[in-house]
Amino acid sequence: MIKSLLIFDIDNTLVASYAIYDEAYRLTSREILGKEFIMTKNPDGSLDTTFSKMSNPEILRKRVSQLEINPETVDEKVFFERFDENSKQVVETGDFLIFEGIRYFIKSLVNDRKLVILTSGSKKFQTTILKRAGLLENFDLSQSLFLGDYTSKREAIEKIYQQNQASLVAHFGDAPTDMSAIREANIGAKKVAIGVIVARLSTSDELQKAGADLIIEKFDNVTLSDLEKLV
């Protein structure tokens, strides 16, 4: 049995790849719907302050509703298959932010712990981001879950745990739903919720109310020391 199983979201937790997502959404919505939208802004041009708290399917449903399109008429499987194809092109060269200190931080956690990914993003897109960020080699992709692999994060955590009988499971994420997912998961291990607010899209209070045991504001040695006491 491994000592600890550490489950990581990617966007707004390890990196910020808004610009790449926006371009992939713009291309795909134009091709599939004949109307363009992006992830970070509403169709009227105003900033969307909630996108980071939603999954990709939830973002799609919200945007098509805002465009006065019935979400039930949009085939999400077809949309995201095309989104995946477009993102494969954009992600190879698009700009994104790698959070300061994250490479050393993640590498320091690998010893006698297993690190996996749990994200609503597509596998090709997210693994390319991890590779470009210099983080890919630290994660066990064979045990990681991506878009289409699960219906809820709670279920996904349970599924990953079944494959890895660790004595402790920690979930790292930037949204309140990430914290509640680990809290509600039915697993036979100690559960730890780690809230990451480096991207400043959620607040410390929001994540603590959702059950966070530790809040990460920056990836430095002080935070790493505090984290290693928990996991």
SVG drawing of the C-alpha trace seen along z (x, -y; Angstrom):
<svg xmlns="http://www.w3.org/2000/svg" viewBox="-34 -43 46 45">
<polyline fill="none" stroke="black" stroke-width="0.4" points="0.0,0.0 1.3,-3.5 1.6,-6.0 -0.4,-8.8 -2.4,-9.2 -2.4,-12.9 -5.0,-13.8 -4.5,-17.1 -6.7,-19.3 -4.7,-21.1 -6.2,-24.4 -6.0,-27.1 -4.2,-24.5 -0.9,-23.8 -1.2,-26.3 -3.5,-28.9 -4.3,-28.1 -7.2,-30.4 -6.0,-31.8 -5.6,-28.3 -9.1,-27.3 -10.6,-30.5 -9.2,-29.9 -10.3,-26.3 -13.8,-27.2 -13.9,-30.0 -12.9,-27.8 -15.2,-24.9 -18.3,-27.0 -17.9,-28.7 -17.7,-25.4 -20.4,-23.5 -22.9,-26.2 -22.2,-29.0 -21.7,-31.4 -18.6,-32.1 -18.0,-32.1 -15.1,-31.7 -14.6,-30.3 -13.6,-33.4 -16.2,-35.9 -19.9,-36.0 -21.2,-36.5 -21.9,-40.2 -18.1,-40.7 -18.3,-40.9 -15.9,-38.8 -17.3,-35.5 -16.3,-35.2 -17.7,-31.6 -16.1,-29.6 -13.4,-28.2 -16.0,-26.6 -17.6,-24.7 -16.7,-21.7 -16.3,-22.0 -19.8,-20.5 -21.3,-23.0 -19.5,-25.9 -20.8,-24.7 -24.4,-24.5 -24.2,-27.9 -22.8,-29.6 -25.3,-28.0 -28.2,-29.1 -26.8,-32.6 -26.8,-32.5 -30.4,-31.4 -29.7,-28.0 -31.4,-25.0 -28.7,-23.0 -30.6,-19.8 -30.1,-20.4 -26.3,-20.4 -24.5,-17.1 -21.9,-17.5 -19.9,-14.4 -19.6,-15.8 -18.7,-19.3 -15.9,-18.1 -14.6,-15.7 -14.1,-18.6 -12.9,-20.8 -10.3,-18.2 -9.1,-18.3 -8.9,-22.1 -7.2,-22.1 -4.5,-19.7 -3.4,-22.4 -3.7,-25.4 -2.1,-23.8 1.2,-23.1 2.1,-26.7 -0.5,-28.7 0.6,-30.8 -0.2,-29.8 1.1,-30.6 3.1,-28.1 2.7,-29.0 5.9,-30.1 7.6,-27.3 5.3,-24.6 8.0,-22.3 10.0,-22.1 6.9,-21.8 5.5,-18.9 8.8,-17.1 9.3,-17.3 6.0,-15.5 6.8,-12.4 8.8,-10.5 6.7,-7.5 3.6,-9.2 1.6,-8.6 0.5,-11.7 -2.4,-11.4 -4.5,-13.9 -8.3,-14.4 -9.6,-16.9 -12.6,-17.7 -10.3,-18.6 -9.5,-16.3 -6.5,-13.9 -4.5,-15.1 -5.0,-18.8 -4.1,-18.3 -1.1,-16.0 0.4,-18.4 0.0,-21.2 1.7,-19.1 4.5,-18.2 5.1,-21.8 5.1,-22.8 7.7,-20.2 5.4,-18.4 4.3,-15.3 6.9,-12.8 5.7,-13.3 2.2,-11.9 0.9,-8.4 -1.3,-8.9 -2.4,-5.3 -4.4,-6.0 -5.5,-9.5 -9.0,-10.5 -10.0,-13.0 -13.0,-14.3 -15.4,-11.4 -13.9,-9.1 -16.3,-9.9 -19.6,-11.6 -18.7,-13.4 -15.5,-14.2 -16.7,-12.3 -17.2,-9.2 -13.8,-9.8 -12.0,-10.0 -13.6,-6.7 -12.6,-5.1 -9.0,-6.2 -8.9,-5.0 -10.1,-1.6 -7.1,-1.3 -4.7,-2.6 -5.4,-1.4 -3.6,-4.3 -3.9,-5.1 -4.4,-8.8 -6.0,-10.5 -5.6,-14.2 -7.4,-16.2 -5.9,-19.5 -8.2,-21.9 -9.2,-25.5 -13.0,-25.3 -15.4,-24.6 -16.7,-21.5 -13.1,-20.0 -13.2,-20.3 -16.7,-18.8 -15.8,-16.0 -13.1,-14.5 -15.2,-15.2 -18.1,-13.2 -16.1,-10.4 -16.8,-7.0 -13.3,-5.6 -11.5,-3.7 -8.7,-6.2 -8.0,-9.5 -9.3,-12.3 -7.5,-15.7 -8.8,-18.6 -6.2,-21.1 -7.5,-24.4 -5.3,-26.3 -6.0,-30.0 -2.8,-31.0 -5.0,-32.0 -7.2,-34.1 -10.4,-32.8 -11.7,-31.4 -11.2,-32.8 -9.8,-31.2 -13.2,-31.6 -15.0,-29.8 -12.7,-26.8 -12.6,-26.6 -16.4,-26.6 -16.3,-23.8 -14.0,-21.8 -10.4,-22.7 -7.9,-21.5 -5.1,-23.7 -5.1,-26.7 -2.2,-27.1 -1.6,-30.8 1.8,-30.2 4.1,-27.3 7.0,-27.9 9.0,-26.0 6.8,-27.2 3.7,-25.9 5.5,-22.7 6.4,-22.1 2.9,-22.7 1.6,-20.3 4.0,-17.5 2.8,-17.5 -0.7,-16.6 0.2,-14.2"/>
</svg>
